[in-house]
Amino acid sequence: MERRKFVKSSIALATIPAACATAKISDQKPTEEITNELYEWRTYDIKWGANTGPLISYLKEALRPAMMRAGANHFMLFEEIAPGGPKKIYALISYPDAATYVAAQDLKLDEVYQSASSDYHAIPADQAIFNRYRSDLLKAFDGLKQMMNPVDDASVFELRTYEGYSEDAVRRKIMMFDDEEIPLFKRVGLNPVFFGEMISGLYRPCLVYMINFTDMEAHGVAWKAFLDSPEWNAMKVLPKYANTLSNIMNVFLKQV
């Protein structure tokens, strides 16, 4: 009888550490899941001969801080390295989610912004800097859900837009990037900033991405390494990736 009591007591004691360990694990909050950012790509069409100084000052000193206060993750400004037509100024703004994007479009309650932007908003109509700006909205790929910082001393940013003849074509090209191309980009020095599917904008269906380099020589070396790689030459002939692109546009940019 005494032996039976001892065995029961031993079993009960043996279960205590396991129960405690389970309680500790269940009390821990799970690691926060990384969500796909949204990217707003703004294109300002500058009037011929206009002074862009006040616009750039406004974007840097008034709008960028206000957007960051509203919850944006990044705000970067660019202009073309060798413009082939009327000058353009570009803004890349990343948001953690759609709610933040919507909230950041209305800054009337941000008193700091209102004060910082007063000179810009006082520019008279006969001194207008731009004709209009276009705003495209992109959703980050699953293969790169968050924007990456540029490499040190980056002086060349390449923005590439891939149009597809159908939604399925773009979906398959995105799958190609997620599963195979993005890891290869990183290995060969095609340094990503972001990859996004256009969910609102001018060229749908399409995807847009940006890569960056220290200079044009590094750009050429990296693209050659990619095109010569066994991985690229194997994946590009796979039937599941056939006919995914109908047009490619690219532009070379520098930060402002």
C-alpha positions as CSV (number, residue, x, y, z in Angstrom):
1,M,0.0,0.0,0.0
2,E,2.7,2.4,0.9
3,R,4.6,1.5,-2.3
4,R,1.5,2.3,-4.4
5,K,1.2,5.8,-2.7
6,F,4.8,6.4,-3.5
7,V,4.4,5.6,-7.1
8,K,1.3,7.8,-7.4
9,S,3.1,10.7,-5.7
10,S,6.2,10.3,-8.0
11,I,4.0,10.4,-11.1
12,A,2.3,13.5,-9.9
13,L,5.5,15.2,-9.1
14,A,7.0,14.2,-12.5
15,T,4.2,16.0,-14.3
16,I,4.7,19.4,-12.5
17,P,7.7,20.6,-14.5
18,A,6.0,19.7,-17.8
19,A,2.8,21.5,-16.8
20,C,4.8,24.6,-15.7
21,A,6.8,24.5,-19.0
22,T,3.5,24.3,-21.0
23,A,2.1,27.3,-19.1
24,K,5.2,29.4,-19.7
25,I,5.1,28.6,-23.5
26,S,1.4,29.4,-23.7
27,D,1.9,32.7,-21.9
28,Q,4.5,33.9,-24.5
29,K,3.1,36.0,-27.4
30,P,3.8,34.5,-30.8
31,T,6.3,36.4,-33.0
32,E,4.5,39.1,-34.9
33,E,3.9,38.0,-38.5
34,I,5.6,40.2,-41.1
35,T,2.9,41.8,-43.4
36,N,3.2,42.9,-47.0
37,E,3.8,46.6,-47.2
38,L,2.0,49.0,-49.6
39,Y,4.0,51.3,-51.8
40,E,2.8,54.6,-53.1
41,W,4.8,55.7,-56.2
42,R,4.2,59.3,-57.0
43,T,5.3,60.9,-60.3
44,Y,5.3,64.7,-60.4
45,D,5.2,66.1,-64.0
46,I,7.2,69.3,-63.8
47,K,6.3,72.3,-65.9
48,W,8.9,73.3,-68.5
49,G,11.5,75.7,-66.9
50,A,9.9,75.5,-63.4
51,N,12.0,75.9,-60.3
52,T,11.7,72.6,-58.5
53,G,13.4,73.9,-55.3
54,P,10.2,74.8,-53.4
55,L,8.6,71.5,-54.3
56,I,11.6,69.5,-53.2
57,S,11.8,71.5,-50.0
58,Y,8.1,70.9,-49.3
59,L,8.5,67.1,-50.0
60,K,11.6,66.8,-47.7
61,E,10.8,69.2,-44.9
62,A,7.0,69.1,-44.7
63,L,5.4,66.1,-46.4
64,R,8.0,63.5,-45.5
65,P,8.0,64.2,-41.7
66,A,4.2,64.3,-41.7
67,M,3.9,61.0,-43.5
68,M,6.3,59.4,-41.1
69,R,4.3,60.8,-38.2
70,A,1.2,59.3,-39.8
71,G,2.8,55.8,-39.7
72,A,4.7,55.5,-43.1
73,N,7.8,53.3,-43.0
74,H,9.9,55.0,-45.6
75,F,9.9,58.2,-47.8
76,M,12.4,58.5,-50.6
77,L,12.8,61.1,-53.4
78,F,14.3,60.6,-56.8
79,E,14.9,62.3,-60.1
80,E,16.0,60.8,-63.5
81,I,19.7,60.6,-64.1
82,A,19.4,61.5,-67.7
83,P,15.9,62.8,-68.4
84,G,14.7,62.3,-71.9
85,G,11.8,64.7,-71.7
86,P,10.1,67.1,-69.2
87,K,11.6,66.8,-65.8
88,K,9.9,64.5,-63.2
89,I,10.3,64.1,-59.5
90,Y,9.4,60.8,-57.9
91,A,8.4,59.9,-54.4
92,L,8.4,56.4,-52.9
93,I,6.4,56.0,-49.8
94,S,5.9,52.7,-48.0
95,Y,3.1,52.0,-45.6
96,P,2.7,49.0,-43.2
97,D,-1.0,48.5,-44.2
98,A,-3.9,50.0,-46.1
99,A,-5.4,51.8,-43.1
100,T,-2.1,53.8,-42.6
101,Y,-2.1,54.6,-46.3
102,V,-5.7,56.0,-46.2
103,A,-5.1,57.9,-42.9
104,A,-1.9,59.5,-44.3
105,Q,-3.7,61.1,-47.2
106,D,-5.5,63.5,-44.8
107,L,-3.1,65.8,-42.9
108,K,-5.4,68.6,-42.0
109,L,-5.1,67.9,-38.3
110,D,-1.3,67.8,-38.3
111,E,-0.5,71.3,-37.2
112,V,3.2,70.9,-37.7
113,Y,2.6,69.9,-41.3
114,Q,0.2,72.8,-41.8
115,S,2.9,75.3,-40.6
116,A,5.8,73.7,-42.5
117,S,3.8,73.6,-45.8
118,S,2.4,77.1,-45.6
119,D,5.0,78.7,-48.0
120,Y,4.5,75.9,-50.5
121,H,0.7,76.2,-50.5
122,A,1.0,80.0,-50.9
123,I,2.7,79.6,-54.4
124,P,0.5,81.5,-56.9
125,A,-1.0,79.8,-59.9
126,D,1.3,81.6,-62.4
127,Q,4.3,80.0,-60.6
128,A,2.9,76.5,-60.5
129,I,5.7,73.9,-60.4
130,F,4.1,70.8,-61.8
131,N,1.1,70.0,-64.1
132,R,-0.1,67.1,-62.0
133,Y,1.2,64.1,-60.1
134,R,0.2,60.5,-60.6
135,S,0.0,58.1,-57.7
136,D,0.3,54.3,-58.3
137,L,-0.3,51.9,-55.5
138,L,1.6,48.6,-55.2
139,K,1.4,45.6,-52.9
140,A,4.7,44.0,-51.8
141,F,5.5,40.5,-53.0
142,D,5.4,37.6,-50.6
143,G,9.1,37.0,-51.5
144,L,10.1,40.5,-50.2
145,K,7.3,41.8,-47.9
146,Q,9.3,44.7,-46.6
147,M,11.4,47.4,-48.3
148,M,15.2,47.0,-48.1
149,N,17.5,49.9,-47.5
150,P,19.9,50.9,-50.4
151,V,23.5,49.7,-50.4
152,D,26.1,52.0,-49.0
153,D,27.0,54.8,-51.4
154,A,24.2,53.9,-53.8
155,S,24.1,56.3,-56.8
156,V,22.0,54.4,-59.3
157,F,18.5,53.2,-58.8
158,E,16.8,51.3,-61.6
159,L,13.0,51.2,-61.6
160,R,11.6,48.5,-63.8
161,T,7.9,48.0,-64.8
162,Y,6.9,44.6,-66.3
163,E,3.5,44.6,-68.1
164,G,1.6,41.3,-68.7
165,Y,-1.0,40.5,-71.4
166,S,-3.3,39.2,-68.7
167,E,-3.7,39.0,-64.9
168,D,-2.6,35.4,-64.9
169,A,0.6,36.2,-66.8
170,V,1.6,38.8,-64.2
171,R,0.6,36.3,-61.4
172,R,3.0,33.7,-62.9
173,K,5.8,36.3,-63.2
174,I,5.3,37.2,-59.6
175,M,5.5,33.5,-58.7
176,M,8.8,33.3,-60.6
177,F,10.2,36.2,-58.6
178,D,9.0,34.9,-55.3
179,D,10.2,31.4,-55.8
180,E,13.4,31.9,-57.8
181,E,14.5,35.3,-59.0
182,I,14.5,37.3,-55.8
183,P,17.0,35.0,-54.1
184,L,19.1,35.0,-57.3
185,F,19.0,38.8,-57.5
186,K,20.4,39.1,-54.0
187,R,23.2,36.6,-54.8
188,V,24.5,38.3,-57.9
189,G,24.3,41.9,-56.7
190,L,21.0,43.1,-58.2
191,N,20.2,44.7,-54.8
192,P,16.5,45.0,-54.3
193,V,14.7,48.0,-52.8
194,F,11.2,46.7,-53.3
195,F,9.0,44.4,-55.5
196,G,5.3,45.3,-55.9
197,E,2.2,44.3,-57.8
198,M,0.3,47.4,-59.1
199,I,-3.1,47.3,-57.5
200,S,-4.1,50.8,-58.6
201,G,-2.5,52.7,-61.4
202,L,-1.9,53.3,-65.0
203,Y,-0.3,50.1,-66.4
204,R,-2.3,47.3,-64.9
205,P,-1.8,44.4,-65.0
206,C,1.8,44.8,-64.1
207,L,4.5,44.6,-61.5
208,V,7.1,47.1,-60.5
209,Y,10.4,46.8,-58.8
210,M,13.5,48.8,-57.9
211,I,17.1,47.7,-57.6
212,N,20.2,49.8,-56.7
213,F,23.9,50.0,-57.2
214,T,27.0,52.0,-56.3
215,D,27.5,53.0,-59.9
216,M,26.7,52.0,-63.5
217,E,29.7,49.6,-63.6
218,A,28.3,47.6,-60.7
219,H,24.9,47.7,-62.5
220,G,26.5,46.1,-65.6
221,V,28.4,43.5,-63.7
222,A,25.4,42.4,-61.7
223,W,23.1,42.1,-64.7
224,K,25.7,40.1,-66.6
225,A,26.1,37.7,-63.6
226,F,22.4,37.2,-63.5
227,L,21.9,36.6,-67.3
228,D,24.9,34.2,-67.4
229,S,23.8,32.3,-64.3
230,P,22.8,28.6,-64.6
231,E,19.8,29.3,-62.4
232,W,18.4,32.0,-64.7
233,N,19.0,30.0,-67.9
234,A,17.2,27.0,-66.3
235,M,14.2,28.9,-65.0
236,K,13.5,31.0,-68.1
237,V,12.6,28.0,-70.2
238,L,10.2,26.4,-67.8
239,P,6.7,26.2,-69.4
240,K,5.0,27.6,-66.3
241,Y,6.8,30.9,-66.8
242,A,6.2,31.2,-70.6
243,N,4.7,34.4,-72.0
244,T,4.6,36.3,-68.7
245,L,5.8,39.6,-70.1
246,S,4.3,41.8,-72.9
247,N,6.4,45.0,-72.3
248,I,9.3,46.2,-70.1
249,M,9.9,49.8,-69.1
250,N,12.9,51.0,-67.1
251,V,14.3,54.3,-65.9
252,F,17.5,55.2,-64.1
253,L,17.1,57.4,-61.0
254,K,19.2,59.1,-58.3
255,Q,18.1,60.2,-54.9
256,V,17.3,63.9,-54.4
